[in-house]
Amino acid sequence: MFVGTVFFEVLILESTRKPLGREVMRSVETAIGRRARRVMPFVMAILYAAGIAMAWQYRDSLRHPFDSSFATLLTIKIALAISVLAHFITAITLSARGKLKSRHFKLIHISVFCHVVLIVFLAKAMFYIAW
């Protein structure tokens, strides 16, 4: 769900920015932001709880994050997930203070999209790439 939301906002919604104009996009971003502030905290809580539960199974590997390729890739994946959480908290904080500008909205979403793509890649790579 989270990856799909980020995908939509970055690859679909961003392409409508120019045709719709600045004022319409600002209204769209405001409406999305209002809804996201209600829904996304629950989505993020479930997502991170599931991630922690899955990582817990590999806690022995995580004690020595550079001893194996699996542990190294998992550590990178966790660092990216923490960064996504920091982006989310930043966006929510800026939005609540009325300081989330269109530029911030765009940059945060592009950054989160890149993070999420890497997380998905690492989720597969952990089991197929070894050194």
RASULRA-V533915 format. One record per residue. N is the residue number from 1. SS is DSSP state (H for helix, E for strand, L for the rest). OMEGA is omega in degrees with one decimal (none if undefined). BURIAL is I if it has 9 or more other ideal C-beta (glycine too) atoms within 8 Angstrom, else O. Layout:
n->{N/N}
ss->{SS/SS}
omega->{OMEGA/OMEGA}
burial->{BURIAL/BURIAL}
//
This chain:
n->{1/2/3/4/5/6/7/8/9/10/11/12/13/14/15/16/17/18/19/20/21/22/23/24/25/26/27/28/29/30/31/32/33/34/35/36/37/38/39/40/41/42/43/44/45/46/47/48/49/50/51/52/53/54/55/56/57/58/59/60/61/62/63/64/65/66/67/68/69/70/71/72/73/74/75/76/77/78/79/80/81/82/83/84/85/86/87/88/89/90/91/92/93/94/95/96/97/98/99/100/101/102/103/104/105/106/107/108/109/110/111/112/113/114/115/116/117/118/119/120/121/122/123/124/125/126/127/128/129/130/131}
ss->{L/H/H/H/H/H/H/H/H/H/H/H/H/H/H/H/H/H/H/H/L/H/H/H/H/H/H/H/H/H/H/H/H/H/H/H/H/H/H/H/H/H/H/H/H/H/H/H/H/H/H/H/H/H/H/H/L/L/H/H/H/H/L/L/L/L/L/L/H/H/H/H/H/H/H/H/H/H/H/H/H/H/H/H/H/H/H/H/H/H/H/H/H/H/H/H/L/L/L/L/L/H/H/H/H/H/H/H/H/H/H/H/H/H/H/H/H/H/H/H/H/H/H/H/H/H/H/H/L/L/L}
omega->{-178.1/179.8/178.6/178.1/179.3/177.6/-179.5/-175.9/-176.3/-173.2/-178.9/-175.0/-179.5/-179.3/178.5/-176.3/-177.5/-178.7/-177.1/-178.4/-173.6/-176.6/179.1/179.1/178.4/177.5/178.7/-180.0/178.3/-179.9/178.1/-179.9/178.3/-179.4/-179.0/179.1/178.5/-170.9/-170.1/176.5/178.2/177.7/-179.3/179.4/178.2/-179.5/-178.4/175.8/177.9/178.5/178.3/178.4/178.7/-179.5/179.9/178.8/-176.4/-177.6/177.7/177.0/-177.2/176.1/179.0/-169.2/-178.1/179.9/179.3/178.1/179.3/-178.2/178.9/179.7/177.3/178.0/177.3/179.0/178.6/177.7/177.2/178.9/176.7/177.4/176.6/177.9/177.4/176.0/-179.1/179.6/177.2/-179.4/-179.6/179.9/178.9/-179.4/-179.4/179.2/-178.9/-177.1/179.8/-179.4/-179.9/179.5/177.8/179.5/-177.7/-177.8/179.5/-178.3/177.2/178.6/179.3/178.1/178.4/178.1/-176.6/177.2/178.1/178.6/178.8/177.4/-179.7/178.6/177.4/-175.3/-178.7/-176.0/-175.4/-178.8/178.5/174.7/none}
burial->{O/I/O/O/I/I/I/I/I/I/I/I/I/I/O/I/I/O/O/O/O/O/O/O/I/I/O/I/I/O/O/I/I/O/O/O/I/O/O/I/I/O/I/I/O/O/I/I/O/O/I/O/O/O/I/O/O/I/O/O/I/I/O/O/I/O/O/O/I/I/I/I/I/I/I/I/I/I/O/I/I/O/I/I/I/O/I/I/O/I/I/I/O/I/I/O/O/O/O/I/O/I/O/I/I/I/O/I/I/I/I/I/I/O/I/I/O/I/I/I/O/I/O/O/I/I/O/O/O/O/O}
//
